[in-house]
Amino acid sequence: MVVKNPFKAESGRRFLSPTKARRLSLCIIIAIAIGAVGLLFLDNKQGKKYLKPSTSIQKKSNDNIILASSSDTTDIQHRPSKKGGDAVGSNSNKEEDGEELQLNAAVDKFETTDTMNASPSDSGNPTPTDMSMEIEHKSRAYPIWIDKQRAVNSNSRPYGWCVSEDLASNVKSPKGLLFVKVHKCSSSTGAGVTLRIQDGLSKRLNQPNQNQTALAHGTCFANYDHATARDLRFEKRDPSQSFLWSIVREPAQRTLSHYFYFDVSSRNDTATEDGIMTVLKFPTHPRPWHPQHNYQSKYLDLPSQNEQSSSSTERIINGYDFLGVSERMEESLVVLAMLAQIPLTDVVVFFSKIAGGYDGGNGKSCVKLKNKWTTPKIDEYIHGDYQSANKDDYLLYNAAQRSLDKTIDALGRKRVEENVELLRSLQQQNEEQCASKVTMPCPEPEDEQEKREHIRLVKESCYFSDIGCGHACTDEVLADNGEKEWASILSSSYGQG
């Protein structure tokens, strides 16, 4: 019997002998091993740049997400690092604290920068593509409130969320205009806007319309207290008789403002690099006004029986009627007005808190606000471990940004841009004609008799504390604009019940 040589090809070509083949295989294995060691050595020297990049996601109007390097945080004073525990003096510039952003400080042309980390998938962290996909998946375009209601019940009436306090007081099913006031997220501005809407809509809806019938009776109930959505039981709200909204802010900026307000300004503590680092690293205090990791997600979350099957970001984005973005206040206020179908004049307010200004008054002690600052060491930590520890808040913040863009597109970007310009014009008109007539709570006169008169004027000027100050003058100055807008709304399908 002829046995075929296994190393001989059918065409007659010869393969290597077994011994030579084994030697060649061994050489190849050794060469591969040497190459792998060399690559490992190079990666050890150069690969750090893959493990800890600082990136930012920049949202453009064309909906593309762009990754770009980022070396510092926004809207804060940067200072050289000092030895642990050394105090750093306060900044004399009149920069904004960020708690209450002025309208003209919003980013123009709908461009915003969000800070997030990005790492290759083989490091165990999501890639930029993974993050952008998750943000896209968890964001949505908020519908106009009455459109959402009429999709469920065609007989739904406009402003069904404008209910009396007696009706809204049912804790089993919260109703009304509901604002979740998150600490250091432009919350005083949001509360002022909420009260402006409550005040304006209550007056308008109680006046007879073209059919000589009032659309509502009494004052619209509004919630604007500092309390978590969980404590307020807003997960049980009646969607057909409530409008739930809030404002989010870049997480690190919110934490820094929290520290500089409660610890440095209110308690008059001395700000140090070590103190700031401690707050960023170990915010474990259980009280809602104290910094915590993922503070905004916990504050805004709507509990669910199926919490294991959904993230807090999903529950918040889908459970609220609108989430504004502090750094994009102009767009946020315009979109809020368009979703709620109210005149833009109802979202024009004087801002309560600016760094270098005051907080409190009207029954509370006046607090001189101090400017916040960071150092390169603090910035490096924020762009690294802080973001990892607060990934829920960064996901929520970016999903809110993307939802705002989707809503602008759904409402019509050109239309929103025109309304932003109109809002700026109304705000300027209000400031030019009312600023000198507004009495703010702080600073208070030292003379007791003058102080009593000052307190009386403040109570006339503000809804309460430093919220909504100057509202009467604003109503008077912008009355014609408000009436025109309201007439236009009533003539549309949104104003008909």
Secondary structure, 3 states (H helix, E strand, C coil): CCCCCCCECCCCCECCCHHHHHHHHHHHHHHHHHHHHHHHHHHHHHCHHHHCCCEEEEECCCCCEEEEECCCCCCCEECCCCCCCCECCCCCCCCCCCCCCCHHHCCHHHCEEEEECCCCHHHCCCCHHHHHHHHHHHCCCCCCHHHHHHHHCCCCCCCCCCCCHHHHCCCCCCCEEEEECCCCCCHHHHHHHHHHHHHHHHHHHCCCCCCCCCCCCCCCCEECCCCCCCCCCHHHCCHHHEEEEEEECCHHHHHHHHHHHHHHHHCCCCCEHHHHHHHHHCCECCCCCCCECCHHHHHHCCCCCCHHHCCHHHHHHHHCCEEEEHHHHHHHHHHHHHHHCCCHHHHCCCCCCCCCCEEEECCEEEEECCCCEECHHHHHHHHHHHHHHCHHHHHHHHHHHHHHHHHHHHHCHHHHHHHHHHHHHHHHHHHHHHHHHCCCCCCCCCCHHHHHHHHHHHHHHCCECCECCCHHHHHHHCHHHHHHHHHHHHHCHHHCC
